[in-house]
Amino acid sequence: MVIGRETFLTPGDVAQMRHVPELVFINCCHLGNTGGGSATYNRLAANLGVEFIRMGVRAVVCAGWAVDDAAALTFAQVFYERMLAGATFGDAVHRARATTWSAHPGVNTWGAYQCYGDPGFRLVRDDIGVERPAPPAFFAPSELVTEVNNLTESVRMISQRRERDDDALAADLRQRVDALLARVPEVSRAAWLARADVCAAIGFAYGEVRLYEPACEWLDRALRSGSGDCPVRAAEQHANFQVRLAAQAWAALPLRSGTAASTQREARRAELAERIEAALFQLDAINTRAPTYERLVLLGGACKRLAWVQQGRPRVEALLNMAQYYRQAHDIDPDDDVYAFVNWAMACLLLRRLDPERAAGDWLGALAAMCERHVAATRAALAESPSLWLATGWPTCRCCACCWPPTSRGRGTRRSARKPPRSTPPPSRAGPACARWRRSRSTSTFSSN
């Protein structure tokens, strides 16, 4: 963006700002006019907007192409009037666009402004006296899906900034979902709420605030629906949420002494392990068709929770699969993926303790060296682009290093002839879920190579 004679504001400049504002409005007649055509404006506006959002700005408005002065003034006046009166970001943008479109026919400035961020953000919290007309009924299911998706993104941003506790956030989301569903025309309500795209969007929203039971119910309805488009992510997250529900149930199980209590606990252990294995089969079927980092991490996380629930030999077998999936995820991006590396390393170290024969070989030095490389890479990435994941990533690596046996600490600077342990290739794809998983675990080898 040109801000003076031969002076430009670029995404790189934005990334170096010391203070993060809550609202950014870039209202220029010729945003990024460097002679590259109108497409250049769109790309630069998007780059600036995305960079501001990455910094933590709550709401960003920037022009995607050259704007008419009079229309731009109308847009800005209405936008700021609404924001200063306590309206939400989404409402202020909507009102500004509508007014600009009506007041300046034949001018496309009303659509020039690209808006990023939380549609529920308010610049002024005290909104007493703000005119709040009743929202209109939805005209099409796609409108409902868009509003639910906006709500999910809003909740995600609030959660990331730790502005509200989880219980309050979950209660607020329930109310806002109910308010959106109230805008569905009564004559269309049953048909809309049976659509896969609508059910999936609602399921994702509940999952964002860890309300896994209603999330699974809506995602299951999406998967069973014969109308609307059902995203593959609905199947992935349904399985993921089932695993998390099983882990929550295991964590809530009380520890009691006595034969009867022990028998009940073992029965519950078997039940929850079976639920996790069923979810693993669903995830593995999708990953078999098209492996991705996200799917491999979900599989690794499911195996991690299965290892927590299980004990004895089944725990070792779950850790083997955990190591396998996190290793595959790490191999997709070995230089930057500290999350998959730490989980893979911890699985290796736990296996070394629980089943030394499978963890034979001098691989600890190589693992320690990889840990040091990840610490350095993560700290460098953190300095360039701060984020919560990066800020916690390198200390997590340090914590992982504390688990090295005393004889292997300090080997990080020495080259090792062996790589860290790797489990066998993915299991055979034939056979029913539980049988295949048990066969996979019982035949896996854990050797260095």
PyMOL commands that set and color helices and strands:
alter all, ss='L'
color gray80, all
select helices_A, chain A and resi 11-15+38-55+69-84+89-103+108-111+141-160+166-181+186-192+196-208+212-224+232-252+259-289+293-309+313-332+338-354+364-384+388-401+406-408+433-443
alter helices_A, ss='H'
color red, helices_A
select strands_A, chain A and resi 2-4+7-8+23-26+59-63+113-117+422-423+446-447
alter strands_A, ss='S'
color yellow, strands_A
deselect
rebuild
show_as cartoon
